[in-house]
């Protein structure tokens, strides 16, 4: 059995540089338009020659993918050499003879050690489960466990997976090839053709990013991103970096003495996810723009909790407060909707005195806040908090400042949109 090598995987990934899909392009298949969750992945995979679809012009993204189809896509992605029919054994498996339509691909992935049969059967028409797919992708692209960095949040239903697949499911999660709002993977569920396109598209982006030597991307502030590398970045030009979406780069340069390239953007984008590109190829690093929030440095209300954690990292603390469940970063936090499975952000808790709140700041007295906002708000005592509150309605938001005394300095503020 011929095993894949890292060089083979890298060369295949570099030959299949993930391309940028323009919104005005005609769809490759008439049953997959821009409203489909997997549209961009399917378009990119089609551009690379991995996906070909059916003769009637459809892709059928909601149909479950078969083991034989997976073998075909993997063989194309890795550019495995496919033997001619006469070069194949008369019977590769008991259910895969030499003249089977997927025989060459099945033989190639078997020889590469990516997919194997069971009891002399390959079951090419059988559907593939999500846990089986995880193992196939890890083997195909030689993905490794991430000790530090990546997504270290546990897969919430990992114990439901077969023991032989659990490590590979965790690897996909660490590389963010699998993404769900509740952290589950649903290991025994079947994989659709659309889902497999997205999984493979993300895996190729991971390999491309590793080949570039990018180790992490840090959002320093609303306009600054630091791209960190291994010790060999001389071959990379700062001018070749860009973002998709509506984020344009104003300046790019290498930080002196560091293996880091700094990117300065013209502006951050309100609630829009963008992906880092190199030479128009997609890396595996995405972020959610923070510049569009009305509150300085805070992600917009409505942002999903998992997006907050991806952008901000692991919270310093989390729990319940008067405003509901929250996650806390230093002295600022996010309230979210506990009853909505996606957990959208519903409000902020601000305790950092440097954060601008429509020009006001925590630490200002009631008199100073009234002067700033041009209001005549009076202090009221909250029995629940045992504190005085100053309640303002500003630009469509409710602002509840707290203070120990009616004339004292405010200690924090809860902010929610007016209903």
Secondary structure, 3 states (H helix, E strand, C coil): CCCCCHHHHHHHHHHCCCCCCCCCCCCCCCCCCCCCCCHHHHHHHHHCCCCCCCCCCCCCCCCECEHHHHHHHHHHHCCCCCCCHHHCCCEEECCEECCCCCHHHHHHHHHCCCCCCECCECCCCCECEHHHHHHHHHHHHCCCCCCCCCCCCCCCCHHHCCHHHHHHHHHHHHCCCCCCCCCCCCCCCECEHHHHHHHHHHHHHHHHHHHHCEEEEEEEECCEEEEEECCCCCCCCHHHEEECCCCCEEEEEECCCCCEEEEEECCCCCCCEEEEEECCEEEEEEEECCCCCCECCCCCCCCEHHHHHHHHCCCCEEEEECCEEEEEECCEEEEECCCCCCCEEEEEEECCCCCCECCECCCCEHHHHHHHHCCCCCCEEECCCCEEEEEEEECCEEEEEEECCCCCEEEEEEEEECC
